[in-house]
């Protein structure tokens, strides 16, 4: 977003730019080091704003900001899934494409940038209803996206939802293995086996 100095629109542009940087920086930090490992001080440094600016935009503090960042990160992950699903009409190949795109993203980032909600969700279960709700919404959104693709591709309605849940569970688990081992083999293996699983539901 451009900032035009010495104009009436400049403060609004600057404010919007700062808020976006704060949310983006928080989303990245959350997926890399979790909720407890992410401080307002670190967020302000990554976003190149003062700590006062962070509290100006998010008076509810770290928890309010984390909820917004989870939604931001979840939308980015939605786009990754959508790109894979839209890459082919074949639902089995489309699901495999999602796994392979996630593998590529992890490898390029040095095994740090994967699912934007997993680390924070596990840390805050039972401690933050707002964060737990945001995480649940994200996971349900991804399942809905997958379920719609599977149904459109010929998977019966009664099987598509359960299969979508299985796919997300597999991707989440395979991502963890990849990050721990610093190797994308788990996601590539998941891609092959998910392809076979989806084809069984198309038979």
DABEL-V323699 format. One record per residue. N is the residue number from 1. RES is the residue in one small letter. PHI is phi as a letter, one per 20 degrees, with the letter a starting at -180 (NA if undefined). OMEGA is omega in degrees with one decimal (none if undefined). NEAR is the number of other ideal C-beta (glycine too) atoms within 10 Angstrom. Layout:
n = (N & N)
res = (RES & RES)
phi = (PHI & PHI)
omega = (OMEGA & OMEGA)
near = (NEAR & NEAR)
//
This chain:
n = (1 & 2 & 3 & 4 & 5 & 6 & 7 & 8 & 9 & 10 & 11 & 12 & 13 & 14 & 15 & 16 & 17 & 18 & 19 & 20 & 21 & 22 & 23 & 24 & 25 & 26 & 27 & 28 & 29 & 30 & 31 & 32 & 33 & 34 & 35 & 36 & 37 & 38 & 39 & 40 & 41 & 42 & 43 & 44 & 45 & 46 & 47 & 48 & 49 & 50 & 51 & 52 & 53 & 54 & 55 & 56 & 57 & 58 & 59 & 60 & 61 & 62 & 63 & 64 & 65 & 66 & 67 & 68 & 69 & 70 & 71 & 72 & 73 & 74 & 75 & 76 & 77 & 78 & 79 & 80 & 81 & 82 & 83 & 84 & 85 & 86 & 87 & 88 & 89 & 90 & 91 & 92 & 93 & 94 & 95 & 96 & 97 & 98 & 99 & 100 & 101 & 102 & 103 & 104 & 105 & 106 & 107 & 108 & 109 & 110 & 111 & 112 & 113 & 114 & 115 & 116 & 117 & 118 & 119 & 120 & 121 & 122 & 123 & 124 & 125 & 126 & 127 & 128 & 129 & 130 & 131 & 132 & 133 & 134 & 135 & 136 & 137 & 138 & 139 & 140 & 141 & 142 & 143 & 144 & 145 & 146 & 147 & 148 & 149 & 150 & 151 & 152 & 153 & 154 & 155 & 156 & 157 & 158 & 159 & 160 & 161 & 162 & 163 & 164 & 165 & 166 & 167 & 168 & 169 & 170 & 171 & 172 & 173 & 174 & 175 & 176 & 177 & 178 & 179 & 180 & 181 & 182 & 183 & 184 & 185 & 186 & 187 & 188 & 189 & 190 & 191 & 192 & 193 & 194 & 195 & 196 & 197 & 198 & 199 & 200 & 201 & 202 & 203)
res = (x & x & x & x & x & x & x & x & x & x & x & x & x & x & x & x & x & x & x & x & x & x & x & x & x & x & x & x & x & x & x & x & x & x & x & x & x & x & x & x & x & x & x & x & x & x & x & x & x & x & x & x & x & x & x & x & x & x & x & x & x & x & x & x & x & x & x & x & x & x & x & x & x & x & x & x & x & x & x & x & x & x & x & x & x & x & x & x & x & x & x & x & x & x & x & x & x & x & x & x & x & x & x & x & x & x & x & x & x & x & x & x & x & x & x & x & x & x & x & x & x & x & x & x & x & x & x & x & x & x & x & x & x & x & x & x & x & x & x & x & x & x & x & x & x & x & x & x & x & x & x & x & x & x & x & x & x & x & x & x & x & x & x & x & x & x & x & x & x & x & x & x & x & x & x & x & x & x & x & x & x & x & x & x & x & x & x & x & x & x & x & x & x & x & x & x & x & x & x & x & x & x & x)
phi = (NA & f & d & d & f & m & c & f & e & f & g & f & f & f & f & f & f & f & f & f & f & f & f & f & f & f & g & f & f & f & f & e & c & m & f & f & e & d & d & f & f & f & f & f & f & f & e & l & c & f & f & f & f & f & f & f & f & c & f & f & n & g & f & f & f & f & f & f & f & f & f & f & f & f & f & f & f & g & f & f & f & f & f & f & f & e & f & b & f & f & f & f & f & f & f & f & f & f & f & f & f & f & f & f & f & f & f & f & e & m & m & d & d & c & f & e & d & g & f & f & f & f & f & d & g & n & d & c & g & f & f & f & f & f & f & f & f & f & f & f & f & f & f & f & f & f & f & f & f & f & f & f & e & o & f & g & g & f & d & f & f & f & f & f & f & f & f & f & f & f & f & f & f & f & f & g & f & f & f & f & e & l & b & e & f & f & f & f & f & g & g & f & f & f & g & f & f & f & f & f & e & e & f)
omega = (-178.1 & 177.4 & -179.1 & -178.1 & 174.4 & 174.2 & -179.1 & -179.1 & -174.7 & -178.5 & 179.5 & 179.7 & -179.6 & -179.6 & 179.8 & 179.8 & -179.6 & -178.8 & 179.2 & 178.6 & 179.5 & -178.8 & -179.0 & 179.5 & 179.8 & 179.1 & -179.6 & -179.5 & -179.9 & -177.6 & 179.7 & -174.4 & 175.3 & -174.9 & -177.2 & -178.6 & -177.9 & -179.1 & 175.9 & 178.6 & -179.9 & 178.6 & -178.7 & 178.8 & -179.6 & -178.3 & -179.3 & 175.3 & 177.0 & 175.9 & 176.6 & 178.1 & 179.0 & -179.4 & 176.2 & -178.7 & -177.2 & -177.8 & 176.9 & 176.0 & -172.0 & -177.7 & 178.4 & 179.5 & -179.1 & 177.4 & 179.0 & -179.5 & 176.7 & 179.2 & 178.5 & -179.8 & 179.2 & 179.0 & 176.5 & 179.1 & 175.1 & 179.5 & 176.4 & 178.6 & -178.6 & 178.6 & 177.9 & -178.3 & -179.3 & -174.7 & -180.0 & 177.8 & -179.5 & -175.9 & 179.4 & 178.6 & 179.8 & 177.9 & 177.1 & 179.6 & 177.4 & -179.8 & -178.4 & 175.9 & 177.4 & 177.3 & 179.3 & 179.6 & 178.9 & -177.5 & -178.6 & -177.6 & -176.5 & 176.1 & -179.3 & -171.5 & 178.5 & 179.1 & -175.1 & -175.7 & -169.9 & -175.8 & -178.6 & -180.0 & -178.3 & -179.1 & -168.3 & 177.7 & 179.3 & -178.0 & -178.6 & 178.6 & -178.4 & 178.8 & 178.1 & 178.6 & 179.3 & 178.5 & 179.4 & 178.2 & -179.5 & -178.8 & 177.8 & 178.4 & -180.0 & 177.3 & 177.8 & -179.4 & 179.4 & -179.0 & 179.2 & 179.3 & -179.2 & 179.3 & 179.3 & -178.4 & 175.3 & 176.4 & 179.7 & -177.4 & -174.9 & 179.8 & -172.7 & -177.3 & 178.8 & 178.7 & 178.1 & 177.4 & 178.9 & -179.8 & 179.3 & 179.2 & 179.8 & 179.3 & -179.8 & 179.8 & 180.0 & 177.6 & 178.8 & 178.5 & 179.6 & -177.8 & -179.7 & -176.7 & -175.0 & -178.6 & -175.0 & -175.2 & -177.8 & 179.0 & 177.6 & 174.5 & 177.8 & 179.7 & -179.0 & -175.4 & 175.3 & 175.9 & 179.9 & -179.4 & 179.3 & -179.1 & 177.1 & 179.9 & 178.0 & -175.1 & none)
near = (11 & 7 & 15 & 11 & 7 & 5 & 10 & 7 & 10 & 13 & 10 & 13 & 15 & 14 & 15 & 13 & 14 & 20 & 19 & 14 & 18 & 25 & 22 & 16 & 22 & 28 & 27 & 22 & 21 & 27 & 24 & 18 & 15 & 16 & 22 & 11 & 12 & 25 & 13 & 16 & 10 & 14 & 25 & 19 & 13 & 16 & 21 & 11 & 19 & 11 & 13 & 8 & 17 & 23 & 16 & 14 & 17 & 22 & 9 & 12 & 11 & 18 & 14 & 15 & 25 & 26 & 20 & 18 & 30 & 28 & 17 & 17 & 24 & 21 & 13 & 15 & 21 & 16 & 10 & 18 & 23 & 14 & 13 & 22 & 23 & 11 & 15 & 14 & 11 & 16 & 24 & 20 & 17 & 23 & 29 & 24 & 20 & 27 & 26 & 17 & 18 & 26 & 24 & 13 & 18 & 23 & 15 & 10 & 14 & 10 & 17 & 13 & 20 & 24 & 24 & 26 & 25 & 20 & 21 & 28 & 23 & 11 & 15 & 21 & 12 & 6 & 11 & 19 & 10 & 14 & 23 & 15 & 12 & 23 & 22 & 12 & 14 & 22 & 19 & 13 & 16 & 25 & 20 & 13 & 17 & 28 & 20 & 13 & 24 & 27 & 17 & 13 & 20 & 13 & 23 & 11 & 9 & 7 & 16 & 23 & 16 & 14 & 23 & 23 & 16 & 15 & 24 & 19 & 12 & 20 & 25 & 17 & 14 & 25 & 23 & 15 & 15 & 22 & 22 & 10 & 11 & 10 & 15 & 23 & 12 & 22 & 28 & 15 & 15 & 26 & 24 & 11 & 13 & 22 & 18 & 10 & 16 & 27 & 13 & 11 & 17 & 14 & 5)
//
